[in-house]
Amino acid sequence: MQVPAPFEYERATSVDGAISLLERLGSSSRLVAGGHSLLPMMKLRLVNLEYLIDINDLHDELGYVKVEPTQIRVGAMTRHRELLESPELLTAFPIFHDAETVIADPVVRNRGTLGGSLCQADPSEDLSAVCTTLDASCVIRGSGGERVVTMEEFYQGPYETAVGDAEMLTEIRLPIRPGGSSAYAKVDRRAGDWAVVSVGSAVWMADGVITDARVGLAAVGPNTTGIPAISAALRGKAPSEELYAEAGRIAAESCRPVTDMRGSAAYKLHLADELTRRTLRRAVERIAAEPDRRES
């Protein structure tokens, strides 16, 4: 029977209280909300901690989706189910709805949080690819105040983030830009499983031309990967199947997958190519459909 090593349990009732506990207990402590990634790792003794700090009571403080003129702010304790059901996110960033429908199962979606997913920093994690695609920024709070980092700065390696021992991720900020839409696609071995490969795409257009595009991939290397070369290749051009094919080729060339129990490296390169094409095509189709939605 798999059981974790002995640990002490603390319960935080405020963000400041959680940070104080982290400062007092040191690097042998860890925050836990849903726990669906952390607890299995503890049972396998891949992670051994002296203290777990339960932050579920912080949902009222950090569980929100707030729309502002230039950005949407999402609290780190916002649960997967709330992301799935948010009309604001569905309108501005349909990529979230795409991703949340293929994340785990209802039990996990009812308890797991956005912040927990990002802080796990698993290279195959769905919402990491989503936030990379959307050029999100992360708000990290410690006793000395807040700092804001990009997704590229947030991820420092597999299972490593910019969040310090006495800090916590409190908010994710998603910039709103006109004329855009997004999409997400994932291939897994069974429903709700970790991705074999997953791809998110966001496209912005004006006058029939792509003004910007971002693509984020997961499960294709040691880190969730954004590919600036695709953005450069698409800007200033009208969408076409030939352009999607070019983006897919760049995606495959930019990946470093390994052969494992989920598939061969060659198969994963094929998926990176194909899913990049599909998500870019879907994002552009959603932009084209936007006037129809406004008129209905």
N, C-alpha and C positions, 0 to 999 in steps of 0.2 A: 504494500500500500504506500502510495506516495504522500508524504506529509512534509510540510515545511519545517525548518529548524525553529526552535522556540524564539518567540519575539514578544515584545511588550506592545500594548495597544493604547493609543491616545486618540481623542476625538476633538477636532477643532470646531469652534463655533463662529469664527470670523476669519477673514483673510489675514489680518494682522496677527491673530492668535496662531494660525497655522505657520506663519513665518517665524514667530517667536519660538514655537516648538521646534522648527527646523534648526534654528540657531542654537537652541539649548541642547538638542539631542545629537546634532552633528551629522556627519556623512553616513552614519549607520542607520539613518532614518529615511523613510520614503512616504510620500503622499499616496493615498489610494482612494479612488472614487468607485468606478465600476469594478476594477480589479481583474477583468477577464484576461488580461495579458500578464500582469504582475504576479498574480497568485499561482497560475500554472508554472511560471518560472521559479517561484519559491518552492513549490512542491517538488520540482525536479532538482532542487538545490543549485540551480544556475544563478540564483540571487539569494544571498543570505543577509538578512537585516536584523537589527536589534529592536527597531521600533517601526510600527506602521501608524501613520497619522491619517485617520478617517476624515475626509473633507466633504462627505455627503450633505452635511448641514449647511454648506456654503452655496447650495443650489439657488436659494433665493437671491443671493448676492451676485453670483457669477453665472447664472443660467438665463440667458437672454439673447434676443436678436433685435438690435436697434438700428433703424434706418436713418441715415443722415444724408444731406445733399450730395456729399462726395464719397461716402463710404458706408458700409454696413459693418457694425461692430457686433461680434458674437462672443459671449462669455465662455470661458474655458470649461465651465461646468454644464454647458448646454448638452443635453443628451442626444444620442443618435436619432431617437424617435422624434424629438423636437426639431432637429434639422430636417428630417424627412418630411415633416408636416408643416414646415414654415412656408406660408404663402409668399413672404418677402423674398426668401432665398430662391423659391421656385421661379419667381418673376425675374429677379436680377441675375441669378446664377443657377440655371437648371442642372448644371453639373453636379450640384450637391444632391439633388433628388435622384439623378442617375446612379450616383455612387452609393447612396444610403439604401437603395433597393437591393443592392448586392452585397451589403456588409452583414456577415454573420446571420443571426436569426433574431426573432422578436425579443427573446430573453436578453440577449446582449444589447440590442438597440434600446431597450427600456432602461438600462443601467449604465452602459458605457458612455463616455463623454468625448467631446471634441478635444479638450485639452489632454485627456489621458491617451488618446490615439496619437496625437502629435508628439507627446513627451516619451512615448514608448520608442519612437524613432526606428521602427521596424522598416527595413528597405522595401517590404512588400505591402506596407500599410496604405489603404485606399485614400484616406483623407489627407495624408501627406502629399500625395500626387495632386489632389484637388487644390489644396492651398498653394502648392508650387505653381500650378497652372494659373491661378487667379492672382499671382503676385501679391499674396497676403503678407502682412507683417504681424509680428507677435509681440505682445506686451508682457514683459517679465517684471515682476515686482519683488523687491527685497526691503529690508528695513530702511535702507537709504533712499528709497523711492522707486520710480519706474524707469525702465529703458525699453526702447522699441528696436527690434531687429528684423531684418528681412528673413525670408525662408532660407535663403542661401547661407546666411549667418547663423540661423537657428540650428540647422543640422550640421554637426561636426564629425559625423561618422555613424556607422551602424550602432544603434542604441545609445547614442551620445548626442546631447543637445547643448545649447548655450545656457540653459538654466543651471545656475549654481546650486551648491548644496543647501544654501539658506534662502533660496528664491523659489518663486512659483510662477507658472504661466497663468495669466489672469484673463487675457483677451486676445482675440484674433481680429484683425482689421482687413476688410476686403474693399479695395478701391472700386468705385462705380465709375464706369466710362460709357459714354453714349455710343449707340450703334453696335453693340456687341452681344454675343451669346456664347454658350459653352456646351460641352458634352463630355461624357465619360463612358468608357467601355472596358470590360474586364473579361478575361478568360480564366476560369478556375476549374478544378477537377470535379468539384461538386458544389451545390448551392451553398453560398455563405463561406466558402473556404478562402484561405489566402490566395492571392492572385498568382497564376502562372506568369502573366504579364497584364498590366493595366495601363491605360493611357487616358489622360485628360487633355482636352484642347479648348482654348478660348480664342475667339476671333472678333476683331472690330473692323467695321467697314464704313465707308462713306462714298457715295456716288458710284456704287458697283465695284469699288476697289478695296482691297484689304489694306487697312491703315496700320494694323498691328495684329500679331498672333503669338500665342504662347502654348507650348506643349510640355506636359509633365508626365514622366513615366515612372512606374514602380515595378519592383521585382526584376530589374534588369542589371543590377550591379550593387555595390556596397551602399549606395545612397539613393534616395529618391532623386530623380534626374530631371532638370530642366534643360532644354536644348536651344540656346540662343541662335544657333545656325539656322534653325527652322524659321524663327522669327525674321531673320534677315532675308531668307529666301522668299518669304511670302509677302513682305511689305511692298506696297505699291503695285501689286498685280491683281488682276481679276481672278476669282476662284475658278478652277477647272480641274478636271480629272488628272491632267498632266501635272498640275501644281501639287495636288494631293500626293501623287506618286513620288514627286521629288521630295516632298516632306517626309514621306514614309521611308524613302531610301536614306535620307539624312538621319532619321531616328534610328534605323537599324545600324548604321555605321557608327553611331554615337554610343551604343549600348555595349556593356561588357557582362553579359549574362554567363552563368555557369550551368553545366549539366548537373541535374540533381533529380530527386524523386518526382518533381513536378514536370520535368521535360528536359529535352536536350537543349543545348545552347543554340543550335541551328533553328529549332522550333521556336524558341523565344525571340530570336531575331526576326523570324517571319511574322510573329505576332506583333512585335513592335512596329514593323512596317505597316501591316494591315490595319491594326487598330488606330494608328495615327491617321491613316487615310479616312477611316470611318468616322472618327470623332471630329476631324476638321470638316468633313462633308456635312455631318449632322449639325454642327454649330452654325455653318453658313445657311443651311436650310432653316434653322430656327430664326436667324436674322431676317431672312426673306419672309417668313410667316408672321413676323411681329406686327406689321401694319394691319394684317387681317384680324389679329387678336384685338388690336385697339379699336377697330371698327365694329366688332361684334358686341 
